Amino acid sequence: MKRFAFKMYLKPGCENEYAKRHTAIWPELKKQLVENQGISNYSIFWDKETNVLFAYQECSKDTNSQAAVDAITRKWWNMMADIMVTNKDYSPVSVPLIELFHL
């Protein structure tokens, strides 16, 4: 099982909408993440002071590439683009974080 951590950027004033959308995450997206991408133990935390989102996930498959991105995920990205900082393809700008310690 590989562990990944990364940060993303929430647009100012969008924290309630971000939480609302994730509370109602699409069942087909959840299924895609778990079954097809092998993601489990996925959490996203919000740093209120900086508006940075910190994400952590564990993954049993090697799907950490743009080629593995499916239509459901792209649809989610498009829906989230108005409240997050994104790339040209509407994927969230994300910065991988390097693990320096694990217990």
N, C-alpha and C positions, 0 to 999 in steps of 0.2 A: 504494500500500500504506500503510495507516494503522498506526501503532504505538500500543499501549495498555499502560499499566502500572497496576497497582492492588495494594492490600494487602487481605488477609483475616486472620482471626483463628482460630488453632488452639486448641482447649481443652487445658489442661495435661495432660501425660502421654499425649497422643494422637499424638505425632510418628511413632512406629513404625507405628501402624495407618494413619495418613495415607499414609505412604510405601508400605506394603504394598498398599493399595487402588489407588494410582496406578500401581504396578508392574503390576497386573492390570486396567488400565483396559479397559472393555468395548469390543470392536471396533466395535459399532454407535454408541457415543458418539464414538469417534475419527473414524469416517466422517462423522458428523453435524457435528462441529466443522470438519473439513477441507472436505468437499464442500458442505454446505449453508450453513455460516456463513462459509466462506472464511478460516478461521483457520490460520495456519502459524507456525512458529518460536515455539512456545508453551513457556515455561519457568516453573516455580514454584520459588522459593527460600525456605528457612526461616531466619529469624533466631532462633537458639537462645536468645539473651538475652531476647528479648521475646515469643517464640512467635508472631510475626507472619509471615505468608506474603507474599512479594512475587511477583507474577505479571507476566509480560511476554508479549505476543502481538502478532503482526502479522496484519492482517485485510484481505482484498481486497474484502470486501463491507461495506455499511453495515447491520450487524445488531445494533448496540449498543442494543437496546431489549427490554423485557420481552415485547413482542408476538411477537418472533422466537424466543422460548424454546419448544422442542418437548418432547414427552412423554418422550423419552429423557433429555434434560437434567434435567427435573423429577424423574425417577426417580433419577438420580444424586444430585441435591441431597438427596432424601429419605434415601438410603442414607448420605450423608456428614453428615447433620444431628447425629448423636450425637457427632461429634468436632470440629465447627466451630461458631463463633458464627454463627447464622443469623437471617434475617428470618422473619416469620410464614409466608411461603410456602415456607420451608426453603431459599431461595436463600442463599448465603453472604453475610454482611455484607461488602461490599467498598467500599473507598474509592478512587476514581480518583486517580492521581498525575499531576501536571503535569510535562511534559517541559520542562526548563530548558536542556538541552544535548544535542546529537546530533552525532556525528562521522561 
